[in-house]
């Protein structure tokens, strides 16, 4: 094995170990430990979509939404088909006042996973916050069609305050027996 080949194998082994370590810490709710583990392997983490996602998720859990955007954007580049990455990115954009970017992130996720109810539900929330009644109701209807359990969440969701008095929202969220 060449020196470069050996180095790549060592790097991969370190990265795999770091990913498992971070996942374990996250599972235990030890976000600071997960962050430290990932930060120790900076360049390796940046080269891995999974590791970037974990770093972004860790920062998101620590409510460091601005800081989470960069690794989540990198993860979205490397793992474009993983809707969890786009969902986390949208979550952070929303909480940093970048509602247009949050919407764009979830629209991108729908390209890869158009039948994922949570994407439609969150898009409905974001469109409602943006004051776009038509798009909000359209995505809310799709979310309910794909997964009726979202119907129970909508009435108490503050993101829908804009729609609360809207007849279309009231019809969508009413229980029909």
C-alpha positions in Angstrom: 0.0 0.0 0.0 1.3 3.4 -0.9 1.7 6.1 1.7 -1.3 8.0 0.2 -3.4 4.9 0.3 -2.4 4.2 3.9 -3.2 7.8 4.8 -6.6 7.7 3.2 -7.4 4.4 5.0 -6.4 5.9 8.3 -8.4 9.1 7.6 -11.5 7.0 6.7 -11.1 4.9 9.9 -10.8 8.1 12.0 -13.8 9.6 10.3 -15.9 6.5 10.7 -14.9 6.3 14.4 -15.7 10.1 14.8 -19.1 9.6 13.2 -20.0 6.7 15.4 -18.8 8.7 18.5 -20.9 11.7 17.5 -24.0 9.6 16.8 -23.6 8.0 20.2 -23.3 11.3 22.0 -26.3 12.7 20.1 -28.3 9.7 21.0 -27.5 10.3 24.7 -28.3 14.0 24.4 -24.6 14.9 25.0 -24.5 17.6 22.4 -21.3 19.3 23.6 -19.4 16.0 23.5 -20.7 15.4 20.0 -19.6 18.9 18.9 -16.1 18.4 20.4 -15.7 15.0 18.7 -16.6 16.4 15.3 -14.5 19.6 15.7 -11.4 17.5 16.4 -11.6 16.1 12.8 -12.3 19.4 11.0 -11.1 18.7 7.5 -12.3 15.1 7.6 -15.7 16.2 8.7 -15.9 18.8 6.0 -15.3 16.1 3.4 -18.1 13.8 4.6 -21.8 14.5 4.0 -22.8 12.4 7.0 -20.3 14.1 9.3 -21.4 17.6 8.1 -25.0 16.7 8.7 -24.1 15.5 12.3 -22.2 18.7 12.9 -25.1 20.8 11.7 -27.6 18.7 13.7 -25.4 19.1 16.8 -25.3 22.9 16.4 -29.0 22.9 15.8 -29.6 21.0 19.0 -27.4 23.5 20.8 -29.6 26.3 19.3 -26.6 27.7 17.4 -28.7 28.1 14.2 -26.4 30.5 12.4 -23.4 28.2 12.9 -25.4 25.2 11.8 -26.2 26.6 8.4 -22.7 26.1 6.9 -22.2 22.4 7.7 -25.8 21.7 6.7 -25.4 23.5 3.4 -22.2 21.4 2.8 -24.2 18.3 3.8 -26.9 19.2 1.3 -24.3 19.5 -1.4 -22.9 16.0 -0.6 -26.2 14.3 0.4 -28.7 16.1 -1.9 -31.2 13.3 -1.8 -31.4 13.1 2.0 -34.5 15.1 3.0 -33.4 15.2 6.7 -30.5 17.5 5.7 -32.9 19.8 3.8 -35.4 19.8 6.7 -32.7 20.7 9.3 -31.3 23.4 7.0 -34.8 24.8 6.6 -35.3 24.7 10.3 -32.1 26.7 10.9 -32.9 29.2 8.1 -36.3 29.8 9.7 -34.8 30.5 13.1 -32.2 32.9 11.6 -34.9 35.0 9.9 -34.1 33.6 6.4 -37.6 32.4 5.6 -37.1 32.6 1.8 -34.1 30.3 2.2 -36.1 28.0 4.5 -38.8 27.7 1.8 -36.2 27.1 -0.9 -34.5 24.3 1.1 -37.8 22.4 1.5 -38.7 22.9 -2.1 -35.4 21.4 -3.0 -36.1 18.5 -0.7 -39.4 17.9 -2.5 -37.5 17.4 -5.8 -36.0 14.2 -4.2 -38.9 13.2 -1.9 -42.2 14.7 -3.1 -44.3 12.4 -1.0 -42.8 13.2 2.4 -45.6 14.6 4.5 -43.3 16.5 7.0 -41.8 18.5 4.1 -45.2 19.6 3.0 -46.3 20.4 6.6 -43.2 22.5 7.3 -43.6 24.2 3.9 -47.1 25.1 4.9 -45.8 26.6 8.1 -43.1 28.6 6.3 -45.5 29.8 3.6 -48.0 30.8 6.3 -45.3 32.8 8.1 -44.4 34.4 4.8 -48.1 35.4 4.4 -48.7 33.3 1.3 -52.2 31.7 2.0 -52.4 29.8 -1.3 -49.1 28.0 -1.0 -49.6 27.4 2.7 -53.0 25.7 2.3 -51.8 23.7 -0.7 -48.9 22.2 1.2 -51.0 21.7 4.3 -53.6 19.8 2.2 -50.8 17.6 0.8 -49.4 16.9 4.2 -52.8 15.8 5.5 -53.4 13.6 2.5 -50.0 11.9 2.9 -50.2 11.6 6.7 -53.4 12.3 8.6 -51.6 12.6 11.9 -50.5 16.1 10.9 -54.1 17.2 11.1 -53.8 16.9 14.9 -50.8 19.2 15.0 -52.1 22.1 12.9 -54.7 23.6 15.2 -52.1 24.3 17.9 -49.3 25.3 15.5 -48.4 29.0 16.1 -46.9 29.2 12.6 -50.5 29.0 11.3 -51.8 32.0 13.2 -51.9 33.9 9.9 -54.4 31.3 8.6 -56.4 30.8 11.8 -59.5 32.7 10.6 -59.2 31.5 6.9 -62.2 29.4 5.9 -59.9 27.1 3.8 -57.7 26.5 6.9 -60.8 25.9 9.0 -62.1 23.4 6.5 -58.8 21.6 6.2 -58.3 21.3 10.0 -61.9 20.4 11.0 -62.5 16.8 11.8 -65.1 15.2 9.6 -66.9 12.2 11.0 
